[in-house]
Amino acid sequence: MTKAKGASALPLNTIIGGDCIEIMNDLPEASVDLIFADPPYNLQLKGDLHRPDNSQVDAVDDAWDQFASFKAYDAFTTSWLRAARRLLKPTGAIWVIGSYHNIFRVGAALQNEGFWILNDVVWRKSNPMPNFRGKRLTNAHETMIWASRNEGGRYTFNYEALKALNDGIQMRSDWVLPICTGHERLKTETGEKAHPTQKPESLLHRVLVGTTRPGDVVLDPFFGTGTTGAVAKMLGRDYIGIEREPTYRAVAEARLARIRRFDREALEVSSSKRAEPRVPFGQLIERGMLRPGEELYSMNQRHKAKVRADGTLIGGDVKGSIHQVGAALEGAPSCNGWTYWCIKRDGKHVPIDIFRQQIRAEMAKRPI
């Protein structure tokens, strides 16, 4: 049993066997940063499914995916979501994945239990399984719901990291990724799929890079063959897996034993500017980076203002913060003073934001 910071006796980096609701209710309250849940879809399959050549499709017909009625499924969904919400920190969030069979019922239950939906993400499969009967559209996507524990919760969102993953373009809510095939698909000794709904590591990589930080605790209450744990371990996150089926646990344990964590430098991701430490402009004056009486110049060279001892500026008849003075001089509703103002040093115009970044770099080197 490993203890997490701020939590008592969290079983980190382990797979717990048993019922997920009972186990979650036994874990410490407000101890988990993120939950990724891939619950039973309640597919309601009737009979066997065959291909045109009459071969049988390996569909999801396991007992764990079967419920007596929608009412029974809804009661199950409410119970595990309630237990999950209890575990999340105030800053925590949850991802739930599903298909058209269950995701709308899960979405309603999320809202009923007090979660605040942030996005729904369409995972569009680049290589979906065809519709063999030809009576419906090919089911080429699944839906993920991302929700914070509460409305207004300060959840983690690494906007810049996801943008970098997407070749510098803002990440959208439709993700085109292949289903789990080839070498990634885990097989039994007889060559059959180890789990019928194994998710690709690429999907979890995007989720964890985008919505967690290294050292965060990620819980998966329907662990299966351990994709969440495998990606969490590689990315330097702690995981807790809950899985009631012994065969899946055995496959997951063997898989996780082979996983190696990336080195510390590789775990760093592009951070959002909003997540960076706040540096008051006055701190530049206190530290002698700027002096009272020095003049700042707008980047377009149209305006100038004088630095005052209290961290405000005076430009013409306008007094106020670097943002207020810049906006007033430009006749604009707002202004980012950090990128608007510069100072002359050695005959060159130097943006004042360079000094802010210098202070932030020093802060990042301080021991926690």
C-alpha angles and dihedrals in degrees: 000000000000124000120224122210108274094008133089120235101339111178095228122190094008137112115233119206119220145050111341095217094052092045095047090050089055095051121091115278119251093009104121129079100196138009122202111192128188099177127182109290095213090225094183092214115188112204130326124323119223135192122233089266088057094248114140121252116231094236130171103272099140121137092244090065096052124095129175094232145344087265091058091048092049091051090051091048093050092049097052094042091052090051091046094051091052089057097050121096116236086260092047131115140191137220119201122185126200148141132246088278094070116358096091092052090047091049092054091048091051091056093043090055094053102261117141114226112227102176143342112223123203111215101205109199113224090202107030125176109260124244101254099192094052092220098111141029115281105268097235103163147044127205128233123196118208114198137169121228091247140010106271093019116158095236124174117262119168096198096169093049093054090045089053090049088054095055094264096310122118109266112251130211094250113078120193108205133145123252118251109284142137120022092353094060107093116225136195123238088268092054097254125131110278089214128012096219104037109161122223118255090232090067094052092043090060093045095049097041089050102043110024140053130222109280094028119135114242119191126197112189093188097045100167110169093348110258091147092050093046094053092041091053092049091049096048097253123132115239138199117197127195118193128159098193111086093205092057092046091054092052092046093049092051090047095049092049088063095050120102124199118241115248118269096256092052091054093064114102134192107279128219115251088230090058094055119102115275114248116192114222088233090066089068088058094044090053095047096246087122127021130217108260096031116128125237122204129209114246089244089053092232098112141032136190137187124242116238128205094250095057097262129115133227118207117172104312094337122102129180145079123337087261097046095048093046092051093047094050092048094043088234129141091236142001137194099228093193092065096031100058131062136171132222113248123169090346094307132105109241120191111238088225088077089070091050091052090050091056091046091052090053090049091052091056094055115105114254 
